[in-house]
Amino acid sequence: MEQQRDELVERLFEAVLGFNDLHMVYLGDRLGLYAALSELGAVTPAELAEATGTSERYVREWLEQQAVTGILEEDGGRFSLPAGHAEVLLDPDSLAYLAPFARMMVGIVRPVPRLVEAFRTGEGIPYSEYDADFLEGQAEMNRVQFVNLLGSEWLPAMPDVHERLQADPPARIADVACGGGWSTIAMARAYPKATVEGYDLDEASIELARANAAAEGLDIRFEVRNAAEIEGEFDLVTVFEAIHDMSQPVEVLAALRGLGGTLLVVDERVADSFTAPGDDVERLMFGWSVLHCLPVGLAEQPSAATGTAMRVDTFRRYAQEAGFDSVEVLPIENDFWRFYRLR
């Protein structure tokens, strides 16, 4: 019993340290402190404060915390960002980029007081109550995978689809639940002949997607619509990391089946069955489920109340009830996501 007690004490203390690191990274990201350090090199607190328009006293405390925790280096009162850490904190195209994770996790806990009440009432929490930090953080974290892997590895894993998207007449792609639009943008870049359209129920997400596409110099159609409102026939329909959040996944899948073509659903790579204790991915997914995915899924009734840990068998059942004959798990290696092709 004492060993169990002490191990839990140590674990929770380490979690507190991690909590501090995550929030300090959030400040460095949001205030442009890391970017200025990367540009200026070794600086004093006063120099960094002047460069970023921030308070020297706050900046000094942040710099010292960052040096104490080992994220920054300090020498003679000057602080610098190690090159390897710069990639993690500043390079948005690197698969090692994790700064948006801090933004996402700070945002995911903002509705916690509402969540406490939801536990008592059984009600959900609308997606709109998760603010810009969560929205932008999740979009930026997913962007890293989309820009690196979507057009080069994931879609080529379906050779017939990959070939069609490059051919004439131009193919049509519907990216459903597109969020900040980075999946849509990545497909538009990978397949310039194709027409790619993005749809999402969340107005703030569509506004962000339009801004992201404009910043990339791309003219992409983004619309606020649910699956039943999308019109036309498409060669490919995609849904990235969203089915488990939906109150009525079967009805959504049935509507998407009516759009024709191949449906690619990418969702969480959880274990095939519940096992406790679980691995790190399972721990991550259940944390997100309690804080975000289950409350969002319960915001509309009736609800399937899926949660983040959507097992393969659960998704197959949803797809079969929606009228699909075939659900293929594609042989794509990914630590967090599983890829389903539906026909």
N, C-alpha and C positions, 0 to 999 in steps of 0.2 A: 504493500500500500504506500509506504513512504517513497519508494522508487517511482511509482506512478505519479504521486503528488509532485515530486521534485522535477520529473521530466515535463509535466504540464506547466509548472512554474517557469521553467527554462524556456519552453516553447512560447508561452504567452509573452514573456519578457522580450524574446527575439522578435515577436510580432509587433510589439510596441516600437522597437527600434526600426523595424521595417516601415511601420506607419509613419514615423518621423521622416525617414528617408524619402518616402513617396511624396509627402507633402512639401518637403524642401525641393524636390525635383519639380513639382508642380509650380512652385514660386519661380524657380530658375527658368523654367520654360515660358511661363506666362509673362514674366517681366523682361524677357530677353537677356537675362544675365549670362546664360551659357553662350549665347550667340556673341555677345560683346567680349567675353573671355576668349572665345575662339579667334576673334578678329584682332584683339589687342595684345594677346599674350599675357605675360605675368603683370598683374596690376595691383595697386593698393586699393583698399576699400573706397577711398575718396575718388580715385580715378574711375573705378567701375560705376560708382554712384553718379558721377558727372556724365559719363557716357550713356547711361540708361535713364537719366532723369529721375533717379530714386534717392531716398534718404540715406546718407552715409552711415548713420548709426544702425539702421536696419540692415544695410548691405554688409557692414562689418560683422554683425552677428551671424548672418547667413553664410558668409564666406568662412568664418571660423567653424561653424557647424559642418559645412561641407568638407573642410580640411580634416576635422576631427573624425568624421565618419568615413574618410578615405575616398571621396569622390573627386575632390580637388587636391592639389599639392600646394604646400606653402614653403617659402624660403625667404627669410629676412623681411617678413611683413608683406611680401608679394604673393599673390595667389594665381595659380594657373590650372588650366584644364588639360589633363593628359590626352594625348592623341587618340588612344583607344577608347577613352570615355566620350570623346567628342562624337565619334560615330554613333554611339548608343543614344546620345542626347540630342544630336543635331542633324544627322543625315537621314532625311525622310525617305530616301530610296534604298536604304540598307535594311536587310532582313534583321539586323541587330537593333534597329531603332525602337526604343521603348519609352521615350518621353511622353507620347500620347497615352500610354497606359496610366501614367499618373493623373493626367487630365480626366480620363474615363473613370478611374476609381474615386477621385474626389467628387465627381458629378453623381456617381451611382448612389452615394450615401446621403445626398441632400434631402430626399423624401423620407428618410428613416422615421421621423416622428409620425408621418402618415402611415408608414408601414406598421408601426407598433399598433396603431388603431385598426389597421386592416387585419392583423392577426386576430383581433377580438371580434370583428364584424364579418370576416370572410370576403369583404369587398376587394376589388382590385385597385390599381393605381394607373391612370392613363399615361401613356408614353409621353405626352406633352408636359408632364410634371417633372421629367428628367431634363435638366437644363442644358445650355450650350456646352458646358464642359464635358458632360457625358456624350452628347451627340457628336461633337467634334472629335473627342478623344477616341471613341469607337470607330468613327469614319477614318481617322488617320492611322489607327492600328491596322485596320483591314486594308487600307490603301497599300501598305508595304507589300502584302501578299499579292494583291491584284496587279500592281505594276510590274512585279517581278515574275509572277507565275501564271497568271490567268491565260494570257495568249501564247505563252511559250511552252507550258507543260499541261495545264488542266484541260483546256479545250482540245488540244491535239491528242489527248487520251481518247477522244471520240473521233477517229480518223474521218468517218463519213461526214460528220458535222463540220469538222475543221476544213475539209475540202469544199463543202457547200458554202461556207462563209467567205471563201476566197473567190467564188465562181460568179459567173453571170447566168441569168439576170441577178442583180444584187439581192442578197438575202436580207431578211428582216429579223431583228432580235428585240425581244421585250425583256427588260431587266426589271423584275417585280420586287417591291420592297427594296428599292435601290439605295435608300439612306442618303448619305452624302455624295453619291454618284460616282465613286471611284471605280466600282466594277463596270459601270456603263462606259466611263471614260476609257478604261483599260481595253474593253472590247472594241470600242470605236477606233482606238489606235492600232490594235492588233489586226483588225479587219476593216481597212479603209473603204472597201467596196460596199460593205454592208450598211444598212440603216439600223441604228441602235436607238431605242427609246427607253427612258427610265420612268418608272411609276412608283409612287409611295403614298400612303395615307396621311403621312405627317407633313404638314405644310412647311414647318421649319426645315425639315430634311430636304424637301424639294428646293427651297430657296438656297440652301447650302450647296446642293448639287448643281444648280444653275450657276452659282458663283464660281464653283470649282471648275466647271466646264469652260466658262468664260475666261478664267485665269489661264487655262490651258490652250486657249485659242480655238476651241471646238464649238461648233453649233449643234447641240444635241437637244432633242425634245424631252423635257421633263414635265410630268403632269401629276397633280394630286388626284389619284383615282384608286379605287379598290379593284380587286381582280375581276369582279363581275362587270365592271364598267369599261374594261379594255376591249377595244374593237379591232377586228381584222384577223388575218392569219399570219403566223410567224414560223420561221424555220427553226428558231431556237427561243425558248423561254427559260430564263434563269431566276432562281430565288436563292440568295446567299444569306445564310445565318438568320432566318426569319420564321420559318414554318413553326418552330417550337414556341415562338412568341404569340402565335395567332390563336384567338379564341375559338375559331371554327376552321381548323386546318383541312378537314375533309372537304368542306364546301369551297374553300379557296382552291384546293388541288383540282376539284371537279371543274371549276371555272377556268383554270389554266389549261386543263385538258382540251377544252373547247377552242383554244387558240391554235391547235395543230402543232406539227413539228415535234421536236425533241424537248422534253422538260428536264433541265438539270437543276437539282436541288442540292445545295451544299449546306450541311448542318453539323452540329457538334459531334466530334468523335469520342463519344462516351463509351464505357464498357458495355459489353453485350448484356450484362445483368448486374443488378445491384450487389456490391461486395463491400463490406466494411471491415477494416479500414480500406480506403481506396488510394489510388495513386495521385500524383500531383494534379493531373488533368481533371480527374474526377472531383478532387477537392475544389479546384478552380470553378468548375461548372456548377457545382451545387451552391457555392457562394454567390455566383451571379444569379442563380435561379431564385434564391430567397430574396435577394436585394432588388432584382429587376424583372427577370423573365416571367416568373410566375405571377407577380402582381400585375404586370402589363397584360398577361394572358387572361387574367380574371377581370379586367376592366370592363369587358363586354360579356353579357350573359345571353344565352347559355354558353358555357365555355368548356372546352376539352381539358383545360387546366394542365397542359402538358409539362411545362417547366423546361429548363435547359437540358436536363438529362433525358433526351428523347432517344430511346434505344432503337436499334435496327428493327426489331420486331414491331415496335409501336409505329414506326414510320411506314413499314410495309403494310400494316393494317390500314392506316390512313389512306395510302395510295390505292389499295384494293377497293376500299369503300368508295373512293372517288372515281372508280371505273378504269383504272390502269391495269393492263394485263401483265406488264413486265416491270420489275424494279431491279436494276442492276447496280451493285456497288462497284464503282470504277476502281481499278488498281492504281490509285494515286496515293503516294505517301505524304502524309501531313500529320503533324503532331496534334492538331486541334480540330480539324474538319474531316468529315466523311462526305463522299461525293456519290450521289444517287442519280442514275439516268432512268427516267420513266418513259414508257412508250404505251 
